[in-house]
Amino acid sequence: MREAQETTDFTDRTDVPGRGFVRAVRVIRGSILSAAACAALGGCGFAPLYAQDSVVPKLAAIDVVAPAGRTGFLIREHLDDAFAKHRGAAPAYQMHLQLAETRYPRGVRVDNVATRYEYVLTAAYQLAALPSGAPVKAGTVHVELTYDSPDQPYASVAAQADAQDRAAEEAARRIQLELAAWMATGEPATRRRVVPPAPPVGEPALNAPAAAIE
């Protein structure tokens, strides 16, 4: 019983020779298991989102137009990074953004001073194909987060600025995922008119309008 109680996991000791070798074995074993899992997913027909050949170049060809102001600048920078924008090529799409920001005081003290704030960023986007300018995709993302508001004025301003940056980065990530999923599954089919079959001989034609399908 005493020997069992004194048993030590030598892989967590720094003074035991060979500890680095044991950790290396663990890393290699994890890599093998990860590779096996990926192979199994591939065998089941699963393909990563960015494995689609058309997704990456289309994202890189989006020109983002954001509103003036700090938050607009931040989300445009984060979107350019998320899309891996190809600055040397002519854009194939143009995205227009509309932003709305709201702050709600939380944790109000007895002196009516808030110690925390909830920051909500709403980003509505519309993607248009170039050069026609025809809208092809639209959506809205909401990001909510909280941040501390210290008593020191500079620290409070810095905390708010950091919240804006984090919210803009998260909004850009969500927009990127929405567009990547849309591009990977194919753009919407062109509208086409469905012509109803001709009526049997001797029967009057129906006056129903032709249906339009996506």
N, CA, C and O of each residue as an XYZ file, in Angstrom:
856
protein
N       0.836     -1.198      0.000
C       0.000      0.000      0.000
C       0.870      1.247      0.000
O       0.565      2.212     -0.702
N       1.941      1.243      0.771
C       2.828      2.409      0.833
C       3.497      2.653     -0.501
O       3.680      3.800     -0.910
N       3.869      1.565     -1.191
C       4.493      1.728     -2.493
C       3.513      2.328     -3.486
O       3.901      3.136     -4.329
N       2.237      1.941     -3.394
C       1.235      2.489     -4.302
C       1.033      3.965     -4.056
O       0.823      4.724     -5.001
N       1.093      4.393     -2.795
C       0.886      5.799     -2.480
C       2.049      6.653     -2.937
O       1.860      7.836     -3.219
N       3.232      6.102     -3.018
C       4.417      6.874     -3.394
C       4.707      6.807     -4.885
O       5.740      7.301     -5.338
N       3.806      6.200     -5.654
C       4.019      6.124     -7.093
C       3.965      7.516     -7.703
O       3.058      8.288     -7.390
N       4.908      7.847     -8.558
C       5.016      9.177     -9.149
C       4.946      9.069    -10.661
O       5.505      8.142    -11.247
N       4.251     10.031    -11.309
C       4.224     10.114    -12.760
C       5.491     10.823    -13.213
O       5.587     12.049    -13.175
N       6.474     10.012    -13.648
C       7.783     10.565    -13.972
C       7.749     11.405    -15.235
O       8.710     12.124    -15.509
N       6.653     11.339    -16.031
C       6.598     12.156    -17.239
C       6.396     13.620    -16.926
O       6.600     14.460    -17.802
N       5.999     13.961    -15.698
C       5.809     15.348    -15.295
C       6.989     15.879    -14.491
O       6.936     17.022    -14.036
N       8.037     15.109    -14.298
C       9.200     15.535    -13.536
C      10.245     16.107    -14.471
O      10.445     15.609    -15.579
N      10.896     17.136    -14.025
C      11.946     17.747    -14.852
C      13.309     17.149    -14.581
O      14.245     17.379    -15.346
N      13.445     16.369    -13.484
C      14.755     15.834    -13.138
C      14.902     14.373    -13.531
O      15.849     13.713    -13.103
N      13.977     13.855    -14.344
C      14.036     12.455    -14.736
C      14.591     12.367    -16.145
O      14.033     12.987    -17.050
N      15.682     11.611    -16.371
C      16.246     11.476    -17.711
C      15.223     10.847    -18.657
O      14.448      9.975    -18.263
N      15.235     11.301    -19.900
C      14.339     10.721    -20.894
C      12.968     11.354    -20.930
O      12.105     10.918    -21.691
N      12.750     12.382    -20.112
C      11.420     13.001    -20.098
C      11.091     13.612    -21.452
O       9.949     13.533    -21.903
N      12.080     14.223    -22.110
C      11.838     14.799    -23.429
C      11.447     13.751    -24.444
O      10.626     14.002    -25.326
N      12.051     12.544    -24.316
C      11.710     11.465    -25.240
C      10.265     11.035    -25.051
O       9.558     10.769    -26.023
N       9.827     10.967    -23.799
C       8.443     10.560    -23.519
C       7.470     11.573    -24.106
O       6.461     11.196    -24.703
N       7.769     12.861    -23.936
C       6.883     13.885    -24.486
C       6.862     13.818    -26.004
O       5.814     14.028    -26.615
N       8.001     13.529    -26.623
C       8.042     13.412    -28.075
C       7.162     12.267    -28.550
O       6.471     12.380    -29.562
N       7.193     11.153    -27.804
C       6.346     10.017    -28.156
C       4.878     10.413    -28.090
O       4.083     10.040    -28.952
N       4.530     11.173    -27.054
C       3.141     11.619    -26.929
C       2.734     12.484    -28.118
O       1.640     12.316    -28.658
N       3.602     13.409    -28.532
C       3.289     14.285    -29.656
C       3.118     13.487    -30.932
O       2.185     13.722    -31.700
N       4.034     12.529    -31.163
C       3.950     11.715    -32.378
C       2.676     10.882    -32.368
O       2.013     10.737    -33.395
N       2.337     10.339    -31.206
C       1.119      9.534    -31.112
C      -0.111     10.388    -31.401
O      -1.035      9.935    -32.078
N      -0.130     11.623    -30.892
C      -1.259     12.513    -31.174
C      -1.353     12.861    -32.640
O      -2.451     12.949    -33.189
N      -0.207     13.061    -33.288
C      -0.216     13.381    -34.708
C      -0.747     12.228    -35.537
O      -1.496     12.430    -36.493
N      -0.349     10.997    -35.160
C      -0.829      9.818    -35.877
C      -2.333      9.686    -35.739
O      -3.028      9.396    -36.712
N      -2.842      9.900    -34.517
C      -4.287      9.795    -34.300
C      -5.031     10.871    -35.073
O      -6.102     10.603    -35.617
N      -4.490     12.084    -35.134
C      -5.139     13.161    -35.884
C      -5.169     12.834    -37.372
O      -6.176     13.056    -38.044
N      -4.052     12.302    -37.883
C      -4.019     11.948    -39.294
C      -5.016     10.846    -39.609
O      -5.671     10.865    -40.651
N      -5.126      9.877    -38.691
C      -6.096      8.803    -38.899
C      -7.519      9.333    -38.900
O      -8.354      8.885    -39.687
N      -7.794     10.281    -38.026
C      -9.140     10.863    -37.974
C      -9.449     11.621    -39.263
O     -10.554     11.520    -39.796
N      -8.477     12.377    -39.762
C      -8.693     13.105    -41.008
C      -8.916     12.153    -42.173
O      -9.754     12.404    -43.039
N      -8.155     11.051    -42.191
C      -8.341     10.067    -43.251
C      -9.716      9.438    -43.183
O     -10.341      9.182    -44.212
N     -10.192      9.187    -41.960
C     -11.518      8.604    -41.806
C     -12.597      9.559    -42.284
O     -13.560      9.135    -42.923
N     -12.446     10.856    -41.979
C     -13.429     11.835    -42.436
C     -13.416     11.938    -43.947
O     -14.468     12.043    -44.578
N     -12.227     11.909    -44.529
C     -12.153     11.965    -45.978
C     -12.800     10.763    -46.624
O     -13.438     10.890    -47.669
N     -12.643      9.570    -46.008
C     -13.279      8.377    -46.528
C     -14.782      8.427    -46.445
O     -15.470      7.762    -47.219
N     -15.313      9.220    -45.501
C     -16.761      9.353    -45.357
C     -17.330     10.430    -46.266
O     -18.529     10.702    -46.216
N     -16.500     11.048    -47.093
C     -16.989     12.074    -47.992
C     -16.930     13.470    -47.429
O     -17.409     14.408    -48.067
N     -16.353     13.642    -46.248
C     -16.255     14.971    -45.646
C     -15.077     15.713    -46.255
O     -13.985     15.161    -46.388
N     -15.303     16.970    -46.622
C     -14.237     17.799    -47.176
C     -14.207     19.125    -46.438
O     -15.257     19.735    -46.237
N     -13.027     19.589    -46.025
C     -12.952     20.894    -45.357
C     -13.527     21.988    -46.226
O     -13.518     21.896    -47.453
N     -14.038     23.043    -45.566
C     -14.680     24.128    -46.293
C     -13.735     24.744    -47.312
O     -14.136     25.004    -48.447
N     -12.481     24.982    -46.922
C     -11.547     25.658    -47.809
C     -10.884     24.696    -48.791
O      -9.989     25.092    -49.538
N     -11.320     23.428    -48.792
C     -10.829     22.505    -49.810
C     -11.470     22.788    -51.162
O     -10.963     22.341    -52.191
N     -12.587     23.528    -51.173
C     -13.214     23.901    -52.428
C     -12.302     24.867    -53.186
O     -11.866     25.879    -52.638
N     -12.018     24.545    -54.448
C     -11.068     25.344    -55.221
C     -11.555     26.765    -55.453
O     -10.745     27.679    -55.607
N     -12.875     26.963    -55.478
C     -13.397     28.283    -55.835
C     -13.518     29.221    -54.650
O     -13.711     30.421    -54.850
N     -13.411     28.725    -53.420
C     -13.690     29.562    -52.258
C     -12.582     30.579    -52.022
O     -12.860     31.774    -51.918
N     -11.349     30.139    -51.938
C     -10.241     31.025    -51.582
C     -10.057     32.160    -52.585
O      -9.967     33.312    -52.161
N      -9.998     31.899    -53.892
C      -9.828     33.030    -54.819
C     -11.009     33.984    -54.826
O     -10.822     35.178    -55.055
N     -12.216     33.501    -54.583
C     -13.376     34.396    -54.555
C     -13.336     35.293    -53.321
O     -13.634     36.485    -53.408
N     -12.970     34.724    -52.176
C     -12.847     35.548    -50.982
C     -11.758     36.607    -51.155
O     -11.918     37.749    -50.724
N     -10.660     36.222    -51.783
C      -9.553     37.156    -51.975
C      -9.892     38.265    -52.961
O      -9.184     39.269    -53.034
N     -10.969     38.092    -53.717
C     -11.337     39.079    -54.732
C     -12.463     39.991    -54.266
O     -13.131     40.606    -55.097
N     -12.693     40.097    -52.951
C     -13.748     40.951    -52.403
C     -13.154     42.284    -51.968
O     -12.195     42.325    -51.197
N     -13.727     43.362    -52.463
C     -13.336     44.711    -52.062
C     -14.328     45.202    -51.016
O     -15.524     45.287    -51.295
N     -13.852     45.526    -49.820
C     -14.718     45.907    -48.707
C     -14.818     47.421    -48.616
O     -13.804     48.119    -48.585
N     -16.051     47.924    -48.571
C     -16.313     49.346    -48.380
C     -17.016     49.502    -47.041
O     -18.163     49.080    -46.890
N     -16.344     50.100    -46.073
C     -16.866     50.229    -44.714
C     -17.156     51.684    -44.394
O     -16.582     52.579    -45.015
N     -18.046     51.936    -43.429
C     -18.325     53.316    -43.030
C     -17.093     53.973    -42.413
O     -16.171     53.294    -41.962
N     -17.095     55.305    -42.401
C     -16.003     56.042    -41.775
C     -16.054     55.851    -40.266
O     -17.113     55.578    -39.701
N     -14.913     55.997    -39.624
C     -14.839     55.830    -38.180
C     -13.921     54.694    -37.792
O     -13.491     53.902    -38.630
N     -13.628     54.630    -36.509
C     -12.674     53.642    -36.012
C     -13.173     52.217    -36.206
O     -12.422     51.358    -36.669
N     -14.434     51.952    -35.858
C     -14.955     50.593    -35.986
C     -15.015     50.163    -37.444
O     -14.720     49.012    -37.766
N     -15.395     51.086    -38.330
C     -15.411     50.753    -39.748
C     -14.028     50.415    -40.264
O     -13.860     49.477    -41.044
N     -13.025     51.189    -39.825
C     -11.650     50.893    -40.223
C     -11.212     49.522    -39.709
O     -10.584     48.752    -40.435
N     -11.549     49.222    -38.443
C     -11.123     47.957    -37.851
C     -11.746     46.761    -38.564
O     -11.051     45.798    -38.889
N     -13.056     46.819    -38.808
C     -13.691     45.652    -39.421
C     -13.232     45.476    -40.865
O     -13.140     44.348    -41.349
N     -12.945     46.570    -41.554
C     -12.422     46.439    -42.919
C     -11.038     45.789    -42.913
O     -10.737     44.946    -43.758
N     -10.202     46.185    -41.959
C      -8.879     45.565    -41.869
C      -8.989     44.084    -41.534
O      -8.286     43.262    -42.122
N      -9.862     43.737    -40.594
C     -10.021     42.334    -40.219
C     -10.624     41.518    -41.371
O     -10.262     40.355    -41.553
N     -11.529     42.106    -42.140
C     -12.094     41.386    -43.285
C     -11.043     41.178    -44.366
O     -10.980     40.104    -44.964
N     -10.226     42.177    -44.625
C      -9.162     42.008    -45.616
C      -8.220     40.882    -45.199
O      -7.776     40.098    -46.037
N      -7.917     40.804    -43.902
C      -7.062     39.718    -43.417
C      -7.781     38.373    -43.517
O      -7.187     37.377    -43.930
N      -9.062     38.348    -43.138
C      -9.810     37.092    -43.170
C      -9.988     36.578    -44.595
O      -9.945     35.372    -44.840
N     -10.187     37.504    -45.534
C     -10.360     37.108    -46.933
C      -9.029     36.857    -47.634
O      -9.010     36.368    -48.763
N      -7.915     37.186    -46.977
C      -6.601     37.117    -47.630
C      -6.650     37.895    -48.943
O      -6.341     37.360    -50.007
N      -7.039     39.150    -48.851
C      -7.318     39.967    -50.031
C      -6.111     40.036    -50.964
O      -4.981     40.277    -50.540
N      -6.394     39.815    -52.254
C      -5.360     39.916    -53.282
C      -5.352     41.364    -53.790
O      -6.145     41.725    -54.660
N      -4.464     42.176    -53.251
C      -4.459     43.606    -53.563
C      -3.954     43.906    -54.966
O      -4.170     45.006    -55.474
N      -3.298     42.963    -55.592
C      -2.770     43.231    -56.917
C      -3.705     42.853    -58.041
O      -3.374     43.055    -59.210
N      -4.872     42.306    -57.719
C      -5.805     41.863    -58.756
C      -7.080     42.692    -58.700
O      -7.420     43.265    -57.664
N      -7.777     42.748    -59.827
C      -9.045     43.474    -59.884
C     -10.100     42.710    -59.084
O     -10.202     41.491    -59.223
N     -10.884     43.392    -58.255
C     -11.888     42.697    -57.440
C     -13.028     42.141    -58.296
O     -13.413     42.729    -59.306
N     -13.548     41.005    -57.871
C     -14.706     40.402    -58.537
C     -16.001     40.695    -57.795
O     -17.091     40.553    -58.350
N     -15.874     41.109    -56.527
C     -17.038     41.449    -55.716
C     -16.737     42.735    -54.945
O     -15.582     43.098    -54.722
N     -17.816     43.409    -54.546
C     -17.681     44.561    -53.658
C     -18.681     44.415    -52.516
O     -19.863     44.152    -52.737
N     -18.188     44.588    -51.297
C     -19.028     44.440    -50.114
C     -19.218     45.796    -49.456
O     -18.250     46.499    -49.167
N     -20.482     46.159    -49.221
C     -20.814     47.378    -48.510
C     -21.316     47.017    -47.113
O     -22.145     46.122    -46.947
N     -20.804     47.723    -46.128
C     -21.129     47.441    -44.731
C     -21.919     48.584    -44.115
O     -21.702     49.755    -44.428
N     -22.836     48.218    -43.235
C     -23.528     49.174    -42.379
C     -23.361     48.695    -40.944
O     -23.646     47.536    -40.639
N     -22.905     49.572    -40.067
C     -22.577     49.198    -38.696
C     -23.464     49.938    -37.711
O     -23.849     51.086    -37.936
N     -23.781     49.260    -36.614
C     -24.510     49.865    -35.502
C     -23.851     49.401    -34.205
O     -23.619     48.207    -34.013
N     -23.549     50.348    -33.318
C     -22.877     50.050    -32.054
C     -23.743     50.521    -30.890
O     -24.337     51.599    -30.931
N     -23.802     49.686    -29.853
C     -24.580     50.030    -28.661
C     -23.805     49.588    -27.426
O     -23.197     48.518    -27.405
N     -23.841     50.446    -26.382
C     -23.225     50.099    -25.092
C     -24.298     50.119    -24.015
O     -25.121     51.032    -23.945
N     -24.265     49.076    -23.170
C     -25.205     48.988    -22.059
C     -24.410     48.904    -20.757
O     -23.540     48.042    -20.629
N     -24.688     49.776    -19.792
C     -23.972     49.700    -18.509
C     -24.400     48.469    -17.722
O     -25.583     48.133    -17.661
N     -23.434     47.812    -17.130
C     -23.677     46.630    -16.301
C     -22.869     46.777    -15.011
O     -21.847     47.463    -14.993
N     -23.321     46.142    -13.942
C     -22.594     46.222    -12.686
C     -22.562     47.632    -12.136
O     -21.497     48.107    -11.741
N     -23.704     48.325    -12.096
C     -23.764     49.700    -11.617
C     -23.601     49.743    -10.097
O     -24.280     49.017     -9.371
N     -22.697     50.596     -9.627
C     -22.439     50.726     -8.192
C     -23.473     51.651     -7.538
O     -24.339     52.211     -8.211
N     -23.365     51.795     -6.232
C     -24.311     52.642     -5.492
C     -24.191     54.103     -5.901
O     -25.147     54.866     -5.760
N     -23.017     54.503     -6.411
C     -22.849     55.885     -6.856
C     -23.244     56.071     -8.318
O     -22.931     57.089     -8.935
N     -23.951     55.048     -8.872
C     -24.495     55.102    -10.238
C     -23.396     55.130    -11.300
O     -23.571     55.718    -12.368
N     -22.285     54.504    -11.007
C     -21.184     54.370    -11.961
C     -21.065     52.907    -12.355
O     -20.991     52.035    -11.490
N     -21.046     52.630    -13.662
C     -20.971     51.255    -14.149
C     -19.535     50.754    -14.102
O     -18.607     51.455    -14.506
N     -19.363     49.550    -13.611
C     -18.037     48.930    -13.574
C     -17.787     48.030    -14.777
O     -16.644     47.664    -15.051
N     -18.842     47.673    -15.493
C     -18.728     46.854    -16.694
C     -19.724     47.361    -17.731
O     -20.748     47.958    -17.401
N     -19.397     47.108    -18.975
C     -20.292     47.483    -20.075
C     -20.485     46.286    -20.998
O     -19.585     45.469    -21.190
N     -21.668     46.209    -21.554
C     -21.947     45.241    -22.620
C     -21.922     45.995    -23.942
O     -22.639     46.978    -24.128
N     -21.098     45.524    -24.841
C     -20.928     46.180    -26.140
C     -21.516     45.286    -27.225
O     -21.176     44.106    -27.323
N     -22.403     45.858    -28.040
C     -23.083     45.105    -29.100
C     -22.743     45.760    -30.435
O     -22.967     46.954    -30.632
N     -22.204     44.964    -31.338
C     -21.882     45.427    -32.685
C     -22.736     44.653    -33.688
O     -22.730     43.422    -33.703
N     -23.463     45.381    -34.514
C     -24.270     44.781    -35.575
C     -23.691     45.211    -36.912
O     -23.547     46.404    -37.177
N     -23.364     44.248    -37.744
C     -22.774     44.520    -39.054
C     -23.656     43.903    -40.131
O     -23.776     42.681    -40.222
N     -24.266     44.749    -40.939
C     -25.064     44.297    -42.080
C     -24.225     44.472    -43.342
O     -23.639     45.531    -43.566
N     -24.172     43.426    -44.164
C     -23.343     43.485    -45.361
C     -24.175     43.133    -46.588
O     -25.160     42.398    -46.513
N     -23.750     43.675    -47.704
C     -24.341     43.340    -49.001
C     -23.213     43.143    -49.992
O     -22.369     44.018    -50.182
N     -23.213     41.982    -50.617
C     -22.166     41.631    -51.574
C     -22.730     41.772    -52.977
O     -23.796     41.241    -53.289
N     -21.998     42.497    -53.819
C     -22.411     42.724    -55.202
C     -21.331     42.225    -56.146
O     -20.138     42.348    -55.869
N     -21.766     41.659    -57.266
C     -20.830     41.185    -58.277
C     -20.364     42.362    -59.120
O     -21.128     43.284    -59.407
N     -19.109     42.314    -59.508
C     -18.538     43.348    -60.370
C     -18.254     42.766    -61.749
O     -17.889     41.595    -61.853
N     -18.410     43.543    -62.796
C     -18.679     44.990    -62.812
C     -20.161     45.351    -62.850
O     -20.499     46.534    -62.869
N     -21.045     44.365    -62.863
C     -22.469     44.661    -63.024
C     -23.060     45.381    -61.815
O     -23.983     46.182    -61.965
N     -22.536     45.103    -60.606
C     -23.086     45.700    -59.403
C     -24.337     45.009    -58.905
O     -25.000     45.517    -58.000
N     -24.676     43.865    -59.472
C     -25.881     43.153    -59.067
C     -25.673     42.506    -57.696
O     -24.669     41.823    -57.492
N     -26.598     42.705    -56.753
C     -26.445     42.085    -55.426
C     -26.586     40.568    -55.518
O     -27.489     40.057    -56.182
N     -25.693     39.862    -54.851
C     -25.703     38.399    -54.895
C     -25.834     37.763    -53.515
O     -26.204     36.594    -53.409
N     -25.531     38.525    -52.444
C     -25.587     37.947    -51.101
C     -25.693     39.089    -50.097
O     -25.052     40.129    -50.245
N     -26.515     38.872    -49.075
C     -26.654     39.862    -48.007
C     -26.842     39.114    -46.695
O     -27.312     37.977    -46.670
N     -26.472     39.765    -45.622
C     -26.613     39.128    -44.310
C     -26.297     40.116    -43.203
O     -25.867     41.244    -43.443
N     -26.524     39.653    -41.981
C     -26.282     40.476    -40.792
C     -25.686     39.602    -39.703
O     -26.144     38.480    -39.484
N     -24.675     40.105    -39.025
C     -24.071     39.395    -37.898
C     -24.132     40.295    -36.673
O     -24.024     41.517    -36.772
N     -24.306     39.669    -35.525
C     -24.348     40.381    -34.247
C     -23.236     39.837    -33.344
O     -23.048     38.625    -33.243
N     -22.526     40.718    -32.708
C     -21.481     40.338    -31.754
C     -21.764     41.040    -30.438
O     -21.950     42.256    -30.406
N     -21.797     40.281    -29.357
C     -22.020     40.831    -28.024
C     -20.870     40.410    -27.114
O     -20.508     39.234    -27.065
N     -20.311     41.354    -26.409
C     -19.259     41.050    -25.444
C     -19.289     42.083    -24.324
O     -19.912     43.137    -24.455
N     -18.615     41.773    -23.230
C     -18.552     42.680    -22.089
C     -17.100     43.025    -21.804
O     -16.185     42.275    -22.147
N     -16.907     44.176    -21.169
C     -15.560     44.594    -20.800
C     -15.635     45.422    -19.526
O     -16.647     46.061    -19.239
N     -14.546     45.396    -18.773
C     -14.466     46.165    -17.534
C     -14.257     47.648    -17.841
O     -13.640     48.015    -18.840
N     -14.785     48.479    -16.959
C     -14.612     49.920    -17.089
C     -13.931     50.458    -15.835
O     -14.615     50.799    -14.869
N     -12.599     50.541    -15.826
C     -11.882     51.025    -14.635
C     -12.208     52.485    -14.333
O     -12.739     53.207    -15.177
N     -11.883     52.899    -13.125
C     -12.118     54.289    -12.720
C     -11.174     55.258    -13.434
O     -11.536     56.408    -13.683
N      -9.975     54.798    -13.761
C      -9.022     55.671    -14.430
C      -9.504     55.952    -15.859
O      -9.806     55.011    -16.594
N      -9.582     57.211    -16.265
C     -10.119     57.556    -17.589
C      -9.364     56.885    -18.737
O      -9.985     56.353    -19.657
N      -8.026     56.905    -18.691
C      -7.259     56.311    -19.788
C      -7.519     54.807    -19.880
O      -7.698     54.265    -20.971
N      -7.538     54.143    -18.726
C      -7.781     52.706    -18.732
C      -9.173     52.385    -19.245
O      -9.363     51.379    -19.930
N     -10.147     53.225    -18.925
C     -11.509     53.000    -19.411
C     -11.600     53.144    -20.927
O     -12.258     52.347    -21.595
N     -10.933     54.168    -21.465
C     -10.927     54.379    -22.914
C     -10.215     53.226    -23.616
O     -10.660     52.767    -24.668
N      -9.115     52.760    -23.039
C      -8.379     51.638    -23.627
C      -9.215     50.369    -23.624
O      -9.172     49.598    -24.583
N      -9.978     50.139    -22.553
C     -10.828     48.944    -22.478
C     -11.920     49.002    -23.534
O     -12.231     47.989    -24.160
N     -12.503     50.176    -23.739
C     -13.538     50.310    -24.758
C     -12.958     50.093    -26.158
O     -13.578     49.434    -26.992
N     -11.774     50.644    -26.413
C     -11.134     50.467    -27.711
C     -10.817     48.999    -27.971
O     -10.974     48.515    -29.092
N     -10.376     48.297    -26.942
C     -10.081     46.871    -27.089
C     -11.357     46.092    -27.383
O     -11.335     45.156    -28.182
N     -12.468     46.465    -26.752
C     -13.741     45.788    -27.017
C     -14.167     46.011    -28.468
O     -14.655     45.085    -29.115
N     -13.992     47.211    -28.979
C     -14.327     47.480    -30.372
C     -13.492     46.618    -31.312
O     -14.010     46.082    -32.291
N     -12.211     46.487    -31.016
C     -11.331     45.687    -31.873
C     -11.725     44.223    -31.839
O     -11.784     43.575    -32.884
N     -11.996     43.689    -30.647
C     -12.380     42.278    -30.547
C     -13.717     42.010    -31.226
O     -13.892     40.980    -31.877
N     -14.659     42.938    -31.074
C     -15.963     42.756    -31.715
C     -15.837     42.825    -33.233
O     -16.472     42.043    -33.940
N     -15.025     43.751    -33.745
C     -14.828     43.859    -35.186
C     -14.173     42.598    -35.744
O     -14.534     42.130    -36.824
N     -13.214     42.056    -35.010
C     -12.550     40.827    -35.458
C     -13.520     39.654    -35.491
O     -13.501     38.861    -36.432
N     -14.364     39.537    -34.477
C     -15.329     38.444    -34.438
C     -16.390     38.604    -35.521
O     -16.793     37.620    -36.142
N     -16.847     39.839    -35.754
C     -17.814     40.071    -36.825
C     -17.221     39.705    -38.181
O     -17.902     39.105    -39.013
N     -15.956     40.063    -38.409
C     -15.298     39.710    -39.664
C     -15.192     38.197    -39.812
O     -15.381     37.665    -40.905
N     -14.895     37.514    -38.735
C     -14.790     36.048    -38.799
C     -16.126     35.418    -39.168
O     -16.170     34.481    -39.965
N     -17.215     35.922    -38.597
C     -18.529     35.355    -38.890
C     -18.959     35.643    -40.324
O     -19.553     34.787    -40.981
N     -18.661     36.837    -40.806
C     -18.977     37.150    -42.202
C     -18.178     36.256    -43.133
O     -18.706     35.755    -44.126
N     -16.915     36.058    -42.816
C     -16.073     35.185    -43.630
C     -16.655     33.779    -43.699
O     -16.707     33.186    -44.777
N     -17.094     33.234    -42.562
C     -17.643     31.881    -42.547
C     -18.933     31.804    -43.359
O     -19.153     30.837    -44.089
N     -19.782     32.817    -43.234
C     -21.031     32.806    -44.002
C     -20.750     32.822    -45.504
O     -21.356     32.064    -46.260
N     -19.836     33.682    -45.930
C     -19.537     33.775    -47.355
C     -18.829     32.526    -47.861
O     -19.096     32.069    -48.972
N     -17.934     31.974    -47.058
C     -17.226     30.764    -47.486
C     -18.204     29.605    -47.659
O     -18.106     28.852    -48.628
N     -19.151     29.455    -46.721
C     -20.145     28.393    -46.846
C     -21.020     28.609    -48.071
O     -21.352     27.658    -48.779
N     -21.389     29.853    -48.319
C     -22.219     30.160    -49.492
C     -21.473     29.869    -50.795
O     -22.043     29.307    -51.730
N     -20.201     30.253    -50.849
C     -19.428     30.018    -52.059
C     -19.119     28.540    -52.263
O     -19.049     28.062    -53.395
N     -18.936     27.819    -51.159
C     -18.610     26.397    -51.277
C     -19.795     25.582    -51.779
O     -19.612     24.580    -52.470
N     -21.008     26.006    -51.436
C     -22.197     25.260    -51.856
C     -22.727     25.720    -53.201
O     -23.705     25.164    -53.701
N     -22.100     26.725    -53.794
C     -22.519     27.194    -55.096
C     -23.374     28.434    -55.002
O     -24.198     28.569    -54.098
N     -23.170     29.347    -55.949
C     -23.957     30.561    -55.969
C     -25.383     30.239    -56.400
O     -25.618     29.227    -57.060
N     -26.348     31.101    -56.028
C     -27.742     30.825    -56.379
C     -27.919     30.657    -57.874
O     -27.287     31.348    -58.674
N     -28.792     29.725    -58.239
C     -29.049     29.481    -59.652
C     -29.772     30.665    -60.270
O     -30.519     31.373    -59.596
N     -29.544     30.870    -61.547
C     -30.207     31.952    -62.257
C     -31.688     31.649    -62.392
O     -32.085     30.517    -62.665
N     -32.499     32.683    -62.194
C     -33.939     32.489    -62.348
C     -34.252     32.038    -63.777
O     -33.686     32.544    -64.746
N     -35.152     31.091    -63.878
C     -35.594     30.665    -65.191
C     -37.106     30.440    -65.142
O     -37.662     30.082    -64.104
N     -37.745     30.652    -66.265
C     -39.184     30.496    -66.336
C     -39.523     29.059    -66.688
O     -38.902     28.452    -67.560
N     -40.504     28.534    -66.007
C     -40.954     27.179    -66.266
C     -42.211     27.252    -67.120
O     -43.231     27.796    -66.696
N     -42.131     26.706    -68.312
C     -43.260     26.761    -69.230
C     -44.183     25.596    -68.928
O     -43.735     24.450    -68.936
N     -45.486     25.854    -68.656
C     -46.411     24.754    -68.361
C     -46.616     23.885    -69.580
O     -46.533     24.377    -70.706
N     -46.881     22.605    -69.386
C     -47.101     21.719    -70.532
C     -48.332     22.136    -71.325
O     -49.269     22.720    -70.781
N     -48.316     21.833    -72.590
C     -49.449     22.177    -73.452
C     -50.671     21.365    -73.042
O     -50.538     20.190    -72.701
N     -51.859     21.967    -73.068
C     -53.066     21.243    -72.674
C     -53.410     20.176    -73.702
O     -53.020     20.290    -74.864
N     -54.124     19.155    -73.297
C     -54.553     18.127    -74.263
C     -55.392     18.737    -75.367
O     -56.014     19.784    -75.186
N     -55.403     18.082    -76.497
C     -56.148     18.560    -77.654
C     -57.630     18.624    -77.312
O     -58.204     17.672    -76.784
N     -58.227     19.744    -77.616
C     -59.650     19.887    -77.376
C     -59.982     20.558    -76.060
O     -61.143     20.899    -75.831
N     -58.984     20.767    -75.165
C     -59.223     21.415    -73.888
C     -58.634     22.818    -73.918
O     -57.571     23.025    -74.503
N     -59.322     23.809    -73.283
C     -58.790     25.185    -73.281
C     -57.531     25.282    -72.434
O     -57.360     24.557    -71.453
N     -56.667     26.181    -72.829
C     -55.433     26.391    -72.070
C     -55.743     27.134    -70.793
O     -56.617     28.001    -70.779
N     -55.030     26.807    -69.700
C     -55.194     27.491    -68.432
C     -54.519     28.851    -68.501
O     -53.478     29.006    -69.139
N     -55.114     29.825    -67.847
C     -54.577     31.179    -67.859
C     -53.634     31.446    -66.688
O     -53.407     32.600    -66.324
N     -53.084     30.386    -66.098
C     -52.155     30.555    -64.980
C     -50.834     31.071    -65.488
O     -50.366     30.605    -66.526
N     -50.208     32.016    -64.804
C     -48.906     32.540    -65.236
C     -47.821     31.502    -65.050
O     -47.934     30.596    -64.224
N     -46.775     31.652    -65.827
C     -45.642     30.748    -65.695
C     -44.983     30.961    -64.358
O     -44.873     32.095    -63.892
N     -44.530     29.856    -63.716
C     -43.901     29.941    -62.386
C     -42.431     30.227    -62.551
O     -41.807     29.854    -63.544
N     -41.895     30.893    -61.557
C     -40.452     31.188    -61.530
C     -39.856     30.457    -60.343
O     -40.391     30.537    -59.237
N     -38.763     29.747    -60.551
C     -38.104     29.008    -59.498
C     -36.675     29.444    -59.412
O     -36.092     29.987    -60.350
N     -36.124     29.179    -58.227
C     -34.714     29.510    -58.032
C     -33.890     28.373    -58.599
O     -32.661     28.418    -58.554
